[in-house]
Amino acid sequence: MKIPTPGYFQINKLSISVFLLVLFHIAAIIGISIGYKEWFVSKTPLTLFLSFVLLIINYPINSYKRWAFTGFFFFIGMLAEWIGVNQGWLFGNYVYGENMGPKFDGVPYFIGIYWAVLTFVTGDIAGRISGNLLIKIFTGAFLMVLLDFFMETAAPRFDFWTFEGGIAPLENYITWFAVAAFLHLILQKVKLQGNFYFSLALYLIQLIFFSYFYVLYSV
């Protein structure tokens, strides 16, 4: 009887994780497209929770140092969003809807988690593109802003968030880039590295998902 090696379990873990992410997102695309938008969109917190758990398993987040920086990225994301929602600074005037889960003073906890998740995965991708610190910071921040750009069309329709006037202003993207660049500076300085293949898969799945709805709602 052949005993599986540790590498076998690692590949299997990654494969199962990517399969689950693809399954959840494809099911949502199909369900929303055929008229079950309210049901599928209301399950967004579950999908975000799944993504976070899979990040913990695959990245992995498995030390006090990594958990500390996860908490730091979460805090900075929440702080920036709190200022944006309650003061009208940074991103423009906007409010969060009901499909992002429970909130603290108008800001969903999952948006803070999403900032942390995106920082880790885009940082991993950026680290493979170049060894230059400035290029890694720029690339990571750009990838986060690119995803946000495609999300903005679907966000009000999914009751994620809504900007005054219905369109995200330029300052939203400028601030996203600035905050993301700060987080990537910290990430690259402490040299945290994760599972590149999981990071790439999670990012591309998210990008394809929101790009689909960007095209669907733009035509």
Protein Blocks (a to p, Z undefined) as FASTA:
>chain_A
ZZddfklmmmmmmmmmmmmmmmmmmmmmmmmmnopammmmmmmmmmmmmmmmmmmmmmpc
cbfklmmmmmmmmmmmmmmmmmmmmnoponopcdddfknopaeehiafklmmmmmmmmmm
mmmmmmmmpmcfklmmmmmmmmmmmmmmmmmmmmmmnomaccehhiacfklmmmmmmmmm
mmmmmmmmnopacdfklmmmmmmmmmmmmmmmmmmmmZZ
